[in-house]
Amino acid sequence: MTWHVDEEDLRAYAQGELTPPVLWSADTHLVSCARCRAVLASVGPSVDADWERLDAELDAPERGLFEGLLVRLGVADHTARLLAATPVLRRSWLAAVVFVLVTTVGAVYSADSPTLFLALAPLLPLAGVALAYGPALDPTYEMAVVSPVHGFRLLMIRTVAVLSTVLGLNGLATLALPAYGLRALAWLLPALALTATGLTLIPRLGPVLAPSLVGGVWIALLVVADASGDGPLVPFTAAGQGAAAAVAALAVALLYLARDRFDVSHRSAV
């Protein structure tokens, strides 16, 4: 072979500036000429880096709408990925929550009493936390627990996302009950107490059993309170609200003390 690509053309080729028809000739020649490939590597050291960058871009998973929105809002890439993989932030779960709240608000207007809404609203964030982190429903659970991310931090990231979403929807539903004033917000403290208690029990009972047990205790408490008199249910009185606030504060303190147990319990589950 007596013809070789000129060094200036190779430099332009490496920088993406070479134009047809010289570009086509260079492409064909480089396939069979080791000498010109060696010269290309010397004048264009960025070629390998470009190929590596292209491979990385092709292999990188495509961002979904929710993940892309989080990144645009300033959330770190890895945190946005953890949030986007949260099962309860999918449209099916959110649609179910909206349906339950709309149905419950309709029942409140039919019965002329907010009791059903106040009883149900605290269970929604608790259920969301139960479904946010665990081997039963999280498709990325195994990858999450073996990744270099503290189990407690991962759980808190997803819990904050779930609480922000569900409490926000509960708040919108509360606005649909203006006739009851502040009484319609009596679900908030029980919701925080139930969620914090469920989180505290997760290292011992697991991410599904712990919230289920706490939810069962809440329902049993409401049944007993309903059978004890005709007035407002005890959890929604001033004393009940104070007790809920105390339980929430105690559960948060215990949760902080038990934060290191999340890594041990969840990694051993795998």
Sequence and secondary structure as in RCSB ss.txt:
>XXXX:A:sequence
MTWHVDEEDLRAYAQGELTPPVLWSADTHLVSCARCRAVLASVGPSVDADWERLDAELDAPERGLFEGLLVRLGV
ADHTARLLAATPVLRRSWLAAVVFVLVTTVGAVYSADSPTLFLALAPLLPLAGVALAYGPALDPTYEMAVVSPVH
GFRLLMIRTVAVLSTVLGLNGLATLALPAYGLRALAWLLPALALTATGLTLIPRLGPVLAPSLVGGVWIALLVVA
DASGDGPLVPFTAAGQGAAAAVAALAVALLYLARDRFDVSHRSAV
>XXXX:A:secstr
      HHHHHHHHTT   TTHHHHHHHHHHH HHHHHHHHHH THHHHHHHHHHHHHHS    HHHHHHHHTT 
 HHHHHHHHT GGGSHHHHHHHHHHHHHHHHHHHHHT SHHHHHHTTHHHHHHHHHHSSTTT TTHHHHHHSSS 
HHHHHHHHHHHHHHHHHHHHHHHHHT GGGGGGGGTTHHHHHHHHHHHHHHHHHH TTHHHHHHHHHHHHHHHHH
HHH SSS GGGSHHHHHHHHHHHHHHHHHHHHTTTHHHHHHHHH 
